[in-house]
């Protein structure tokens, strides 16, 4: 859910006149991994107590960005770039979904043992 929120916020930023020189600062393969991790983190945040959600979101995002060596500005810039380039966005989203499916398969295999 949060991914969709970020996506729509990115579109809003683009529509309100962000700088035209934005570039894809995070490579697509890395971005797909980040988005998969964000999706997982958001699932954890959704089941947290209401009072903890904001702080958990910040903690998880900071950890994800640190894991991949990306800062928030580059992530946001890449999201805006992707919002302006639907084919690139579709490719990254598809790869993120593949990453999530692979995680799900690995988890299922571990649970079956």
Contact map, one row per residue, 1 for C-alpha under 8 A:
11111000000000000000000000000000000000100100000000000000000000000000000000000000000000000000000000000000000000000
11111100000000000000000000000000000001100100000000000000000000000000000000000000000000000000000000000000000000000
11111110000000000000000000000000001001100000000000000000000000000000000000000000000000000000000000000000000000000
11111111000000000000000000000000000000000000000000000000000000000000000000000000000000000000000000000000000000000
11111111100000000000000000000000000000000000000000000000000000000000000000000000000000000000000000000000000000000
01111111110000000000000000000000000000000000000000000000000000000000000000000010000000000000000000000000000000000
00111111111000000000000000000000000000000000000000000000000000000000000000000010001000000000000000000000000000000
00011111111100000000000000000000000000000000000000000000000000000000000000000000000000000000000000000000000000000
00001111111110000000000000000000000000000000000000000000000000000000000000000000000000000000000000000000000000000
00000111111111000000000000000000000000000000000000000000000000000000000000010011001000000000000000000000000000000
00000011111111100000000000000000000000000000000000000000000000000000000000000001001100000000000000000000000000000
00000001111111110000000000000000000000000000000000000000000000000000000000000000000000000000000000000000000000000
00000000111111111100000000000000000000000000000000000000000000000000000000000001000000000000000000000000000000000
00000000011111111100000000000000000000000000000000000000000000000000000000000001001100000000000000000000000000000
00000000001111111100000000000000000000000000000000000000000000000000000000000000000000000000000000000000000000000
00000000000111111100000000000000000000000000000000000000000000000000000000000000000000000000000000000000000000000
00000000000011111110000000000000000000000000000000000000000000000000000000000000000000000000000000000000000000000
00000000000011111111000000000000000000000000000000000000000000000000000000000000000000000000000000000000000000000
00000000000000001111110000000000000000000000000000000000000000000000000000000000000000000000000000000000000000000
00000000000000000111110000000000000000000000000000000000000000000000000000000000000000000000000000000000000000000
00000000000000000011111000000000000000000000000000000000000000000000000000000000000000000000000000000000000000000
00000000000000000011111100000000000000000000000000000000000000000000000000001101100000000000000000000000000000000
00000000000000000000111110000000000000000000000000000000000000000000000000001100100000000000000000000000000000000
00000000000000000000011111100000000000000000000000000000000000000000000000001110110000000000000000000000000000000
00000000000000000000001111100000000000000000000000000000000000000000000001101100000000000000000000000000000000000
00000000000000000000000111110110000000000000000000000000000000000000010001100100000000000000000000000000000000000
00000000000000000000000111111110000000000000000000000000000000000000000000000000000000000000000000000000000000000
00000000000000000000000001111111000000000000000000000000000000000000000000000000000000000011000000000000000000000
00000000000000000000000000111111100000000000000000000000000000000000000000000000000000000001001000000000000000000
00000000000000000000000001111111110000000000000000000000000000000001000000000000000000000000000000000000000000000
00000000000000000000000001111111111000000000000000000000000000000000000000000000000000000001000000000000000000000
00000000000000000000000000011111111100000000000000000000000000000000000000000000000000000001101100100000000000000
00000000000000000000000000001111111110000000000000000000000000000000000000000000000000000000001100100000000000000
00000000000000000000000000000111111111000000000000000000000000011001000000000000000000000000000000000000000000000
00100000000000000000000000000011111111100000000000000000000000000000000000000000000000000000100100000000000000000
00000000000000000000000000000001111111110000000000000000000000000000000000000000000000000000000110110000000000000
00000000000000000000000000000000111111111000000000000000000000010000000000000000000000000000000000000000000000000
01100000000000000000000000000000011111111100000000000000000110010000000000000000000000000000000000000000000000000
11100000000000000000000000000000001111111110000000000000000000000000000000000000000000000000000000000000000000000
00000000000000000000000000000000000111111111000000000000000000000000000000000000000000000000000000000000000000000
00000000000000000000000000000000000011111111100000000000100110000000000000000000000000000000000000000000000000000
11000000000000000000000000000000000001111111110000000000100000000000000000000000000000000000000000000000000000000
00000000000000000000000000000000000000111111111000000000000000000000000000000000000000000000000000000000000000000
00000000000000000000000000000000000000011111111100000000000000000000000000000000000000000000000000000000000000000
00000000000000000000000000000000000000001111111100001001100000000000000000000000000000000000000000000000000000000
00000000000000000000000000000000000000000111111100001000000000000000000000000000000000000000000000000000000000000
00000000000000000000000000000000000000000011111110000000000000000000000000000000000000000000000000000000000000000
00000000000000000000000000000000000000000001111111011000000000000000000000000000000000000000000000000000000000000
00000000000000000000000000000000000000000000001111111000000000000000000000000000000000000000000000000000000000000
00000000000000000000000000000000000000000000000111111000000000000000000000000000000000000000000000000000000000000
00000000000000000000000000000000000000000000000011111100000000000000000000000000000000000000000000000000000000000
00000000000000000000000000000000000000000000000111111111000000000000000000000000000000000000000000000000000000000
00000000000000000000000000000000000000000000110111111111100000000000000000000000000000000000000000000000000000000
00000000000000000000000000000000000000000000000000111111110000000000000000000000000000000000000000000000000000000
00000000000000000000000000000000000000000000000000011111111000000000000000000000000000000000000000000000000000000
00000000000000000000000000000000000000000000100000011111111100000000000000000000000000000000000000000000000000000
00000000000000000000000000000000000000001100100000001111111110000000000000000000000000000000000000000000000000000
00000000000000000000000000000000000000000000000000000111111111000000000000000000000000000000000000000000000000000
00000000000000000000000000000000000000000000000000000011111111100000000000000000000000000000000000000000000000000
00000000000000000000000000000000000001001000000000000001111111110000000000000000000000000000000000000000000000000
00000000000000000000000000000000000001001000000000000000111111111000000000000000000000000000000000000000000000000
00000000000000000000000000000000000000000000000000000000011111111100000000000000000000000000000000000000000000000
00000000000000000000000000000000000000000000000000000000001111111110000000000000000000000000000000000000000000000
00000000000000000000000000000000010011000000000000000000000111111111000000000000000000000000000000000000000000000
00000000000000000000000000000000010000000000000000000000000011111111111100000000000000000000000000000000000000000
00000000000000000000000000000000000000000000000000000000000001111111111000000000000000000000000000000000000000000
00000000000000000000000000000000000000000000000000000000000000111111110000000000000000000000000000000000000000000
00000000000000000000000000000100010000000000000000000000000000011111110000000000000000000000000000000000000000000
00000000000000000000000000000000000000000000000000000000000000001111111000000000000000000000000000000000000000000
00000000000000000000000001000000000000000000000000000000000000001111111101100000000000000000000000000000000000000
00000000000000000000000000000000000000000000000000000000000000001100111111100000000000000000000000000000000000000
00000000000000000000000000000000000000000000000000000000000000001000011111110000000000000000000000000000000000000
00000000000000000000000000000000000000000000000000000000000000000000001111111000000000000000000000000000000000000
00000000000000000000000011000000000000000000000000000000000000000000011111111100000000000000000000000000000000000
00000000000000000000000011000000000000000000000000000000000000000000011111111110000000000000000000000000000000000
00000000010000000000000000000000000000000000000000000000000000000000000111111111000000000000000000000000000000000
00000000000000000000011110000000000000000000000000000000000000000000000011111111100000000000000000000000000000000
00000000000000000000011111000000000000000000000000000000000000000000000001111111110000000000000000000000000000000
00000110010000000000000100000000000000000000000000000000000000000000000000111111111000000000000000000000000000000
00000000011011000000010000000000000000000000000000000000000000000000000000011111111100000000000000000000000000000
00000000000000000000011100000000000000000000000000000000000000000000000000001111111110000000000000000000000000000
00000000000000000000000100000000000000000000000000000000000000000000000000000111111111011000000000000000000000000
00000010011001000000000000000000000000000000000000000000000000000000000000000011111111001000000000000000000000000
00000000001001000000000000000000000000000000000000000000000000000000000000000001111111000000000000000000000000000
00000000000000000000000000000000000000000000000000000000000000000000000000000000111111111000000000000000000000000
00000000000000000000000000000000000000000000000000000000000000000000000000000000011111111100000000000000000000000
00000000000000000000000000000000000000000000000000000000000000000000000000000000000011111110000000000000000000000
00000000000000000000000000000000000000000000000000000000000000000000000000000000010011111111000000000000000000000
00000000000000000000000000000000000000000000000000000000000000000000000000000000011011111111100000000000000000000
00000000000000000000000000000000000000000000000000000000000000000000000000000000000001111111110000000000000000000
00000000000000000000000000010000000000000000000000000000000000000000000000000000000000111111111000000000000000000
00000000000000000000000000011011000000000000000000000000000000000000000000000000000000011111111100000000000000000
00000000000000000000000000000001001000000000000000000000000000000000000000000000000000001111111110000000000000000
00000000000000000000000000000000000000000000000000000000000000000000000000000000000000000111111111000000000000000
00000000000000000000000000001001100000000000000000000000000000000000000000000000000000000011111111100000000000000
00000000000000000000000000000001101100000000000000000000000000000000000000000000000000000001111111110000000000000
00000000000000000000000000000000000100000000000000000000000000000000000000000000000000000000111111111000000000000
00000000000000000000000000000000000000000000000000000000000000000000000000000000000000000000011111111100000000000
00000000000000000000000000000001100100000000000000000000000000000000000000000000000000000000001111111110000000000
00000000000000000000000000000000000100000000000000000000000000000000000000000000000000000000000111111111000000000
00000000000000000000000000000000000000000000000000000000000000000000000000000000000000000000000011111111100000000
00000000000000000000000000000000000000000000000000000000000000000000000000000000000000000000000001111111110000000
00000000000000000000000000000000000000000000000000000000000000000000000000000000000000000000000000111111111000000
00000000000000000000000000000000000000000000000000000000000000000000000000000000000000000000000000011111111100000
00000000000000000000000000000000000000000000000000000000000000000000000000000000000000000000000000001111111110000
00000000000000000000000000000000000000000000000000000000000000000000000000000000000000000000000000000111111111000
00000000000000000000000000000000000000000000000000000000000000000000000000000000000000000000000000000011111111100
00000000000000000000000000000000000000000000000000000000000000000000000000000000000000000000000000000001111111110
00000000000000000000000000000000000000000000000000000000000000000000000000000000000000000000000000000000111111111
00000000000000000000000000000000000000000000000000000000000000000000000000000000000000000000000000000000011111111
00000000000000000000000000000000000000000000000000000000000000000000000000000000000000000000000000000000001111111
00000000000000000000000000000000000000000000000000000000000000000000000000000000000000000000000000000000000111111
00000000000000000000000000000000000000000000000000000000000000000000000000000000000000000000000000000000000011111
